[in-house]
Amino acid sequence: MFEHKSKPLAPKNIFINRVMKNFFISLVILVPSLLLGVFGYHITAGLGWTDSLLNASMILTGMGPVDPMVTQGAKLFASFYALFSGVVFLTTIAVMMAPVLHRFMHKMHLQDK
């Protein structure tokens, strides 16, 4: 996917393309995850669509829940969604940062020569 450490640093336009590609991959991860949370909160907690979006967004970004969960089903969903969201959040950050970190480390390796 990226150039080997023995190869020269990729041109700026290739780097920008990689960043944009990874950004869109992150969106492909985030959007279904957010929709899962919205529908889950709407169904299990009986929240309206806007409140469901707010709760799912806050959990997915690691901020925490907004509305208290009253039913057992809502509490179980919120627990599993919070665990799922932690993994999604870390995965998304890793995907977004991969080209930047690779370029930085590659550049540092080239300066060592």
Stockholm file with secondary structure:
# STOCKHOLM 1.0

chainA/1-113         MFEHKSKPLAPKNIFINRVMKNFFISLVILVPSLLLGVFGYHITAGLGWTDSLLNASMILTGMGPVDPMVTQGAKLFASFYALFSGVVFLTTIAVMMAPVLHRFMHKMHLQDK
#=GR chainA/1-113 SS CCCCTTSCCCCHHHHHHHHHHHHHHHHHHHHHHHHHHHHHHHHHTCCCHHHHHHHHHHHHTTSCCSSCCCSHHHHHHHHHHHHHHHHHHHHHHHHHHHHHHHHHHHHHHHHHC
#=GC SS_cons         CCCCTTSCCCCHHHHHHHHHHHHHHHHHHHHHHHHHHHHHHHHHTCCCHHHHHHHHHHHHTTSCCSSCCCSHHHHHHHHHHHHHHHHHHHHHHHHHHHHHHHHHHHHHHHHHC
//
